């Protein structure tokens, strides 16, 4: 039974230099193919929104063949893959191959939820084929860990070899159990969630579907969250793995309610209601408290919006409950920091780290350094006591939407002698994760473009539709919001507003289904009209009168930030425009790296070809853009004429004054000269 792409979950973060950069590459997971009961599956990417491997309809006696991998550097903490286990199925075997790059010196260890299932001498390849059972399942998850323990030759040097678990396969037996309560519908993890959109949704249904999409992306960050037109539901779920869910939102004038059903052979939860109550009920689906529901239907479901994060965050708030560095050499720890973790965009950050350290032996050396995005913020020697405090401010130019705080201990034993056995009186640094804080100041730091999102929204996302295609706009908006939610630390609160209301407000927001008039009204950098060609240094991209194109734009307008999804097609071909918009939204939802992979401020696509990231300043100026500046040109031209006339008048007056002055001087000289006139 295929499952969602495995989730990499490292244990607390003690990494030798330069492990962090290597880990970012080594820990990449890729889900490629799946088979079940001998049935070939369609390829699937590592992106959560596109990971939909095929399974047999019955879900009996199936095997996961998820070509996923996880890597562990020598001496690194255990790295793990998490596979959801559907109720009714029991894992029976874990299979794969462990490959060791570099010198295979040491021991490779594989675990399942902490139980060691393999410990062998490192070699170029080490086969993995071990029995597992439901006893290894915790919270409906099977966690497979990998660790590479090197033969340590000195106290200061760590091997740079890497062990990689490739082509992991989990065999299952049994029959998937359908949920009988609302709580069972929301297990600890699911491989996929699909939200169908009715043909002509009202504003309340559209808002609830967008809210539910964000709620599922936050609750199940590793699941494939897909939003599809209702007519395409059966085809979309045909090859989904067992344990996948269908979440439907419908309008009903009665009390807000949820009930269980089955659609296309998969468990379905139907959320019904109307107006604002329907949206707040959809928001409640993000809460794990729904797992407490022990009936097949629930009425009056609602939830208040969680409080926005504050401007002061401790390392514990940011997810590092324990942070310890130990040993000689250069062990280090990494903490990811996003602007959204401060509840919105910030202009500066002050870092204060507090902790304790072991006594530095005589003739030994120990130094603590703090980096922000690989920029050295502060460095100090560890001496003069067993406590330390580091205060540093992040330079404005180093603050990005997604940042990394890296803390490194550099330690040498007494006399710098690294030949002794490892582990003898090692240096150790423990940070007070509750007392170590990052204090931000609200403001802007990122250049206008995709990097300002999602933090520019804060928590509130007003969504406006530019045309009348409510179904397509809802699908596209919900798809984009799911991608934005994966990059946001807090739940995005979406609502549908009128276009005029959004245009006249000061709120940042999202516009979907934009037309040429909408783009002009909002002064978008790329107007939805034909333009000739784009020729930046790194890409040649042409659009002509016969070629439709779609664009996702991120720009600043009137002091707020907007996202706009729209399209242009010759002869107002609505079908062609809708197609390219859908392809762009799907691309953002499926691209590796998600929203964080977007840069610049334009994502442009045509009916054929891969979407291209561009800067708006490389576009040949369009007529609509130049028309915006035409009134200013008249004013400038008039000002030039007035200044020219004033200069000419001044020149004439100066010349007249000069002639009068000369005549006065001549007359004065004539009056004082007695021979004058003789």
Secondary structure by P-SEA (a helix, b strand, c coil): cccccbbbbbcccccccaaaaaaaaaabbbbccccccccccccccccccccbbbbccccccccccccccccccccccccbbbbbbcccccccbbbbbbbbcccccbbbbbbcccccccccccccbbbbbbbbccccccccbbbbbbbbbcccccccccccbbbbbcbbbbbbbbbbbccccccccccccccbbbbbbcccccaaaaaaaaaaaaaaaaaccccbbbbbcccccccccccccccbbbbbbbbbcccccccccccccbbbbbbbbccaaaaaaaaacccccccccccccccccccccccccccccccccccccbbbbbcccccbbbbbbccccccccccbbbbbbbbccccccccbbbbbbbbccccccccccccccccbbbbbbccccccccbbbbbbbbbbbccccccccccccbbbbbbbccccbbbbbbccccccccccccccccccbbbbbbcccaaaaaaaaaaaaaaaaaaacccccbbbbbcaaaaaacccccccccccaaaaaaaccccccccccccccccbbbbbcccbbbbbbbbbbcccbbbbbbbccccccaaaaaaaaaaaaaaaaaccccccccccccbbbbcccccbbbbbcccccccaaaaaaaaaaaaaaaaaaaaaaaaaaaaaaaaaaaaaaaaaaaaaaaaaacccccc
